[in-house]
Amino acid sequence: MSEIIRNLVLDIKKQSGGETYKQLSSILERYFNFHIDVSEFDEDHDLYIATSFSETRQKQRISLDLISSGSGLLQVLQILTPIYRFASKGTVILIDEPDAHLHTNLQYTLVRALREIQNELDIQIIISTHSVPMIEGAEPSEVVPVYAQTQHLEPLINRSHVDEAISDLIDNYHLAKAKISKKLAFIEDSNTQILERFDEVLETNCFRGINTIPIIPGNGRDNKAPSIAKNMLKKYLGKDIQVYFVIDGDGMSQQWRERIADYAHRNEIVLHQLIRHDIESYLLSPELFLRTLQEVYPNKKIPTIQEIEAKMLQIMKDTISLNKYGFDRKIEGHIYKSAMLIGLDEYRNPQKSISEAIKIREVYENSSDFDQLVEVAIGKKAYRAVLNWLCTEEKLNISENDLLRYVRQSDIPEEIKFILESMQAEI
């Protein structure tokens, strides 16, 4: 490959009085911090074309023969040099999977460089790729999704002036998947590891497989992105994209759950409110903890299932009643965020949220049933406290990964299965 590139670079240097070579050199330096140089070549005397490159390292420019450059930069040259050598004005160039064997950063940089080259040489460059960085390096109006059922090809967005508005909301990769699957899901929690494992065990294939819908985590309860996405995507894509929003239960009262559900319905969003406080709450299973302990410590004495359940019960009650867990403050925050999302301005008065949070906590404090407490207790806190009890008092150290490794379908409530099945791709 090095010999071919040497010949191409030499030819480019001879073209147009060296102007094309200057264009290539400028692109390489500005985008890849890579300077290339070809010495004069006399075919009657020289055995090979001497081509060197130089890079700046620790404020010093180091020059080496082209063969010493990395395979990534050689591949970049393999893509760019034929374009500069052979492409004339109006040429259409098809590049198949240029991302192969390229580092992620180089993929993103390459697509930006190709856009400038396209404008500079007045040519059209068409790229076939599955690379997320390359897709994200393009504008939405430049991305054309292609899939088996395609009968009419068109860009994600037909009007370039809406690129910025769309990009602020959703990246090109998720936008392309939304257009193909006609679905888009937002998840409140940024950590989807537990939900992904449930998906794997249930074989619902929301997070893995060939056909999946775009899932955007870490949006928070008060994020208006789902409702904005619903309207914006319908307007600009010309398609009705089904938008899902999965939020934690957060110990909210039935009244608040109904208010949020009504808001979602008015905005045509499919809302899934977890019945339990958060996704970690679904790991608070005595059976799962016992099974995991038996697998990890087959030859050690471990607590009985009754002891595990009793400890979980006490810890869950503590997360509601003990000040250190800040149950009131958390509920107060959830109420305020939900009110601002829905548009209930009276909750700008913090006292209203505080008084409601106290009333909710007082109701939950009277719970003593395991099934009731596992729904309203702070799952994240309780779950970690149980792990800490096992580690410090029982000298049994298990992790979240251990628990997830031994999860069975019987550990996963029908509620979770329903949520995952609803978000399956239909293609």
N, C-alpha and C positions, 0 to 999 in steps of 0.2 A: 504493500500500500504506500509506503514511504516514497518509492521510486516513481509511482504514478503521480503523487502529489507534487514531487519536485518538477516533473515535466509540465504539469498544469500551471504551477506558479511561474515557471520560466516563460511559458507562452503568454500568461496574463501580463507579465512585466513588459513583454514586447508589444502588447496591444495598445492602441490609441495613445502612443507616446508615453506610456506608463501611467496614464490617468486611471485606468481600471485597476491597476496594481495598487495605486494610492487609495482607492475606495476600499479594496479588500483589506489593506493594512490598517486603515482607519477603523473598520468594523472589528477586526481582531483585537486591536489595542483597546478600544473603548468598551467592548462587551466582555472580552475574555482576558484582558491584560496580557496579551500575547503578541510579540513582535516577530515578524518573519522576514528573512532577507535571503535573496538569491544572488550569488556571485555571477559574474559574466561567464558564459559557457562557450567554449570553442570545441565544436564536435570533432575537429581534426586533431586536437591535442589532449583534451580532457576526457578521462575515463567515465566520470559521472558528474552530475550536477550538484555542486556544493550548495546546500541549503541549510541555513542555521535559524535558530529561534532564540529569543531571549525573554526572560521574565525578571521582574524586580523581586528580589529577596532581601529582606533586612536593609532596605534602601540602596541596595546594590543591584545593578543589572548584570545577570549571568547569561552568557551565550553558550549554547550547545548545538550539536548537530541535530537536525530534525528527527532523526531516528530515536533520539533520547527523550523526546516529548512523550507524555502519557497517551494511552490509547484513546482517552476521551477527547483530547484536543486534536489528535490525528483524525478521529471520526468527524469532528466539527469541520476540519479542513477538507475531508473527503466529501462533505456535503456542500461546503461553500465554494470551493475552487471550481468545480464543473459549472456552477451557476455563473460565476464571473467569467469563465472562459468561453462558454457556449451560448448563454442566454442573450438574445437580442430583444429589442423593444417589442412588447406584445406577446412574448413567449409565455406559454403556460407550462409550469413545472409541477410534476407530481412527485412528492417525497413520501415513501412508504416507511412508516415506523422509524423516524429519525431518532427517536428516544432510546432505541435499543442499545444497551451497554453504556448509556450516558448517566452520569451522576444526576441526581434530582436537580441540583442547582444549575447544572449545565443545560438540562432540558428546558427549564424556565427561561434561561438567558438566551438559548438558541432561538426560541420562537419569537422573542422580542427582536433579536438581530435580523431574523428572516423578514419580519414585518418592515423594518427599515430598508432592507435590501430590495424588497418588492417595490416600495415607493421610489427608491433611488434609481433602479434600473427600468422602471415602468413595465413590470412583468406581473404575472399572477402566480402565486405559489399555493399549491393545495397540499395539505399534510394529512396523511392517514395515521391516526394515533389512538392509543388507549391511555396515554399518559396524562395523569391528573395535573402535574405541573405545566405541561404544554397547553392543556385546555385552559387552565387558569391564567396562562400568560397571554391568551387571546382575549379579544373583546367578545361579548355575547353575540354581536351581529356578525362575527366571523366564524362562529361555531355551528356546524351543521351535523346534528345527530343522525346516524345511519343505523338501522336495525332491520331484522329480517322482514318485518311486516311493512316496511316503508314503501309507500306508493308515490309520495311526493316529498322531495327534499327541499328543506328551507332552513334558514338560520334560526337560532334560538330567538333572536330579536331581529325584526326587519328594519327597524329604525335606529340608526346609530345614536340619536340624541337621548335615547332612554338607557344607553349602556350604563351610565354612572348610577342612575337610580336603582337599576336591577343589581349591579355589582355591590352596592352598599348593603343589600339585603341578603343575597345568596350568590355563591361563587358559580363559575361556569360549569364545573363538574356536576354539582347538585342540580343546577338548572337544566342541564342536558338530561340527567336521569329523570327529573320531574316531567320533562316533556315526553319522554319515552314511556314512563310508567303511569303517567297521569296522577301520580301521588307524591306527596311531600310530607315528611313527619318532623316535628320539632319535639325535643325532649327537654324537660326542665333541668334535669340533673346533667352535669358535665361528665360524670362517670357512668358509662354504659356497660361496664364489665359484667355486672350481675345479670342485667337484662340480656346481654349477648349470650351468656352461658345458658340461661333459661331457654333462649331461642334455639341454641344448639341441642339441648336435651330434648326439647319438644319437637325438634326437626321442622320448625315453622319457617326457617330460612329467610328471616327478615334481614339479618345482618351479614349473611354469607350466601354464596352461590352465584350463579350467573345472572339471574334476574332479581335484583333487589331495588327497593325504592330508596330515594335519598333521605337520610336521617341526619338531622342537625341537632347535636346535643348542646347542653349548657346555656339554655335561653332564659331560665328563671321564670317564676310564676307570673310576673308583671310585664313580660315582654309582649309587645304588640306585633311582633314580626309575623306570627301566624295569620292574623287577620289582614295585615298589610299584604302579605304574600298572596293570600287568596284573591284579593281584588286586583293586585298588580299583575300577577301571572295570567289571569283571565283576560285582562285588558291587552297585554302586550304579546302574549303567546297565542291568543285567540282560542285557547282551550280551557275547559273547566278542570282545573287541577284540584283533586281532593286533598285538603290539608288536614293533618292530624296534629294534635297537641297532647302530649302525655305529661301530666303534672303530678306531683306528690299529693297525698291526702293531707299532709301537714297538720293533722289533728283538727281540721276545720269542722265547724258545726254543720248540721244538715242544711240549715238556712243558707250558709255561705256556699256550700256545694251546689245548691240549686241556683243561687245567683250566678255563679261562674258558668254553670251549665247553660243557663239562659243566654248569657253573653255569647258563649260559643255558638249556640244555635242561631242567634241573630246574625252572626258573622259567617255562618255556613261552615264552621269548623267542626270536625269530628273530635270531640274532647274526651280523653280518657283520664279520669281522676282516680289515682290509686286509692283503693279502700283503706290501705294502711298508711301510716305516717310518711314513709319513704321506702325506697326500694330495698334498703338494708333490712327493713322490718321483715321481709320475706325470708331472711336467713335465720330468723329467731324461731327455729324449730327444734325442740328437744330431740326428736328422732334423728334429724340431720346431724346435730352436734354429737349425739351418741355414736352414730354410724362412723362419723369422721374420726372420733377418738379411737374407736375399735380398729380402724384401718391404720391409723398413724402409730398407735401404741398397742399392738396386739398382745404384748407380754407384760403390760403394766396395769396396775389397778386404776380403774377410772370411775368417776361418779356414776351412780345409777341414773336412769332416765327421770326418776322422781326427783332426785337431787338437782339435776340440771333444770327441770321445769320449775322447781321451787325457787332456784336462784334467779332464773329469768323473770319469774313473776315479781320477785322483790325488786329487782333492778328496774323493771319497766315501771313499777309504781314509783320508784325513786325519781325517775326522769320527769315525772309529772309533779311530784310534791317537793322535792329538794331544790333549794334556791340555786345551787351550783349548776344545775342543768338549764336554768333560765327558761322554763316552759312558758311562763306568762309572756316574756319578752319575744320569744319566737312566734307565739300565736298572734301577739299584737302586731308584729312585723308582717306576718302573712295576711292579716286582716287589712292592714293599711295598703299593702301592695295590691291585693285583690280589689279593694275599693277604688284605687286609682286606675286600675285597668278597666274596670266597669264604668267608672265615671261618677262615683258617689262622693261628691265634694264635701259632704258633712263629716266625712272621716278625716278631713284635714285637721280637724281638732283631735289631737292625740288622746285626749281623755276618753273619747268615745271608743277607740280601739282598745285602750287599756281596760276599761270597765267590761267590755265584752270578753276580752281574753281571760280575765279573772273568773267570770261566770262559767266559761267553757272549762277552765281548769278545775273549778270546784265540782262540776259534774263528773269529770273524769276521775277525780280523786276518790270518788266513792266506788269505783270499779274494782272488783277483786277477781273477776273471771278472766282466765288466760286469753280466750278468744277476743274478748272486748279490749283488754289492755294491749294486745299485739297490734290492734288497729290504730290506737291513739297515742301510745307511748312514742318517745323520740327514738326511732329505730336505729339511727346511726350511733347515738350515744349508748343505748342499751346493748346493742350488738358488740360494740368495742369493750364495754364494761364486762360482758360475759367472757370475752376472749382474755381480758386482763385477769379476771378471777381464776380462770383455768391456768394461766401462766404463773401468776404470783403465789397463789394459795395451793393449787393442786399440782404445780410443777409440770403442767402439760401444755406445751406450746404448739398451738395450731394457728394457721393463717386463713385469710379469706380464700386464698387459692386452694387450700386443703378442702375447705367446705364446698367450694364450687366443683372441685374434682369429684366429689362423692354425691352431688345432687342427683336425685332421681325424678322422674316425671311425677311421682306421687307426692313429692315435696312442693310442687308448683301448683298454686291454686288455679281453678278454672278461669278466674278473672284475668290472670296474666296470659293464659293461653288465648283467651278471646281477644285481648289487645294485640298480641303478636299476629294472630291470624287475620285480623282486620287490616293490618299494615302489610300483608303479603302483596307482592307484585302480581298483576293479573296476566302478565305476558309470559 
